[in-house]
Amino acid sequence: MAKFRIAVHITPRKGLLDPQGNAVKDALHTLGFEPVKDVHVGRYIIIETDAYDAIAAEDNVTDMCRKLLANPVTEDFEIESAVPA
């Protein structure tokens, strides 16, 4: 087995209310950043895990996201490629 490092981006689903994103967008407008059209606030998680190969590590992290890390009703997730840790 080898150790792999995988980054996960979890964001609110498009079309759903994102109060944090709206607050950040409003604050940016207040600071003069008028070109900003939309902001989405999510989470960035880095997981180090043991697996036989990168594909197995990515499959395990995908399963973690589906079961715990991301709310399947309100959030989407994206996994970056596994890299040896």
ZATORRO-867599 format. One record per atom (N, C-alpha, C, O): residue in three letters; y, z, x. Coordinates in pm, whole numbers, plus 50000, padded with zeros to 5 digits. Layout:
<sites>
ALAYZX...
</sites>
This chain:
<sites>
MET498815000050083MET500005000050000MET501245000050088MET501245004850201ALA502294994550032ALA503574994050101ALA504654999550009ALA504485000349888LYS505785003450070LYS506905008549992LYS507884997149964LYS508234989650055PHE508314995949840PHE509264985649800PHE510474992149736PHE510395002749675ARG511604985249751ARG512864989649693ARG513304979049592ARG513404967249625ILE513564983549469ILE513934974249362ILE515184979549292ILE515254991349256ALA516164970749272ALA517374974349199ALA517254969349055ALA516764958349029VAL517714977648963VAL517684974348821VAL519094975248765VAL519794985148787HIS519524964848693HIS520804964848624HIS520514966248475HIS519794958048418ILE521084976448412ILE520914978548268ILE522284977248204ILE523234984148242THR522384968248106THR523664965648041THR523494965647890THR522404963047839PRO524594968447818PRO524514967647672PRO524244953147630PRO524694943647694ARG523494951647522ARG523234938247471ARG524514931647426ARG525404938147371LYS524614918647451LYS525804911247407LYS525894911747255LYS524894910747185GLY527104913447208GLY527324913947064GLY527304928047008GLY527724930246894LEU526834937747086LEU526824951647040LEU528084958747089LEU528654955147192LEU528504968647014LEU529684976347049LEU529474983347184LEU528444989647206ASP530464982047272ASP530424988447404ASP531714996347422ASP532664991447482PRO531775008847369PRO533005016747374PRO533515019047516PRO534725018747540GLN532615021447611GLN533035023547750GLN533645010747806GLN534685011247873GLY533024999547780GLY533544986847827GLY534924983947768GLY535814979147838ASN535094986847638ASN536394984747575ASN537464993747634ASN538604989547653ALA537115006247664ALA538075015547725ALA538495010647863ALA539675011447898VAL537545005747942VAL537875000548075VAL538744988048062VAL539714986548136LYS538404979247970LYS539204967047950LYS540634970647911LYS541584964947964ASP540794980147818ASP542144984347777ASP542914990247894ASP544104987647909ALA542244998347975ALA542905004448091ALA543324993648192ALA544404994448250LEU542474983748212LEU542824972848304LEU544024965048252LEU544904961248330HIS544074962648122HIS545234955848064HIS546494964148085HIS547554958748118THR546384977348067THR547524986248087THR548034985548231THR549234986848257LEU547114983448324LEU547484982548466LEU547964968648506LEU548264966148623GLY548034959548410GLY548554946348438GLY547514935548463GLY547864924448501PHE546274938648444PHE545204928748464PHE544904921648333PHE543794922648280GLU545894914448281GLU545784907648152GLU544704896848146GLU544144894648038PRO544384890048256PRO543354879548247PRO541954884848211PRO541084876948173VAL541714897948223VAL540394903548192VAL540134901748042VAL540894906547959LYS539054894748010LYS538714892047870LYS537694901647813LYS537744904847695ASP536764906347896ASP535734915347846ASP535164923347962ASP535144918648076VAL534694935447933VAL534074944148032VAL532834950247969VAL532854954447853HIS531764950748044HIS530534957347999HIS530174967948101HIS530074965148221VAL529994980148056VAL529644991248144VAL528154994048127VAL527654996048016GLY527454994248239GLY526024996748235GLY525615006448344GLY526415014548391ARG524355005448385ARG523835014148488ARG523175005648597ARG522664994748570TYR523205010748719TYR522565004348833TYR521615014648892TYR522035025348937ILE520345011548892ILE519315021048937ILE518535014649052ILE518145003049045ILE518325022249158ILE517495017649269ILE516215026149270ILE516265038449273ILE515105019249267ILE513805026049264ILE513025022249390ILE512915010549424GLU512495032249456GLU511575030049568GLU510185034049519GLU509985045149470THR509245024949534THR507905027249482THR506855021249574THR507115011649647ASP505685026849571ASP504555021349646ASP503815011349559ASP503625013549440ALA503415000249620ALA502634989949550ALA501904981549654ALA502224981949773TYR500934973949607TYR500164965449699TYR500964953349744TYR500784948549856ASP501854948249656ASP502694936949693ASP503954937049607ASP504094945349516ALA504874927849636ALA506154927549566ALA505984924749416ALA506704930249334ILE505034916249382ILE504814912949240ILE504354925249164ILE504834927749053ALA503444932849221ALA502964945049156ALA504104955149143ALA504194962049041ALA504954956149243ALA506094965449238ALA507044961349125ALA507494969849048GLU507344948449115GLU508234943649009GLU507624945748871GLU508324949248777ASP506324943648860ASP505644945948731ASP505724960648692ASP505954963848575ASN505534969648789ASN505614984048760ASN507014987948714ASN507164995648619VAL508044982848781VAL509414986248745VAL509774980248609VAL510484986548531THR509284968348581THR509504962448448THR508914971548341THR509544973848237ASP507734976548365ASP507084985648270ASP507904998448254ASP508045003648143MET508445003648365MET509305015648360MET510525013148272MET510915021648192CYS511115001348287CYS512314997948209CYS511974997148061CYS512725002247977ARG510864990948029ARG510474989447888ARG510125002847823ARG510365004747704LYS509555012047901LYS509095024747844LYS510125035947850LYS510075045047768LEU511075035447947LEU511965046847963LEU513405043248000LEU514345048347939LEU513595034848098LEU514915033248157LEU515915025848069LEU517105028948072ALA515465016147991ALA516375008347906ALA515975010147759ALA514795010147725ASN516985011547675ASN516735012347531ASN516534998047480ASN517464990047486PRO515324994647431PRO515044980847393PRO515874975747275PRO515974963747253VAL516454984747200VAL517254980847084VAL518674977147123VAL519264968047066THR519234984247222THR520654982647252THR520954977647393THR522104974647424GLU519934976847480GLU520194973447619GLU519274962447670GLU518134960947625ASP519794954747765ASP519014945047839ASP518884950047983ASP519714958048029PHE517864945448053PHE517744949148194PHE517384936948277PHE516774927448229GLU517784937648401GLU517504927048497GLU517034933648626GLU517644943148674ILE515954928648679ILE515364934248801ILE515604924648916ILE515324912748906GLU516124930149027GLU516274922049149GLU514914921449218GLU514054930049197SER514734911549301SER513474910049373SER513174922249458SER514074928349517ALA511894925749463ALA511474937149544ALA511594933749691ALA511244922749734VAL512094943249767VAL512184941549912VAL511474953349978VAL511524964449926PRO510834950950091PRO510174962150160PRO511204972950195PRO512304969950241ALA510824985350173ALA511724996650203ALA511425002450338ALA512085011950380
</sites>
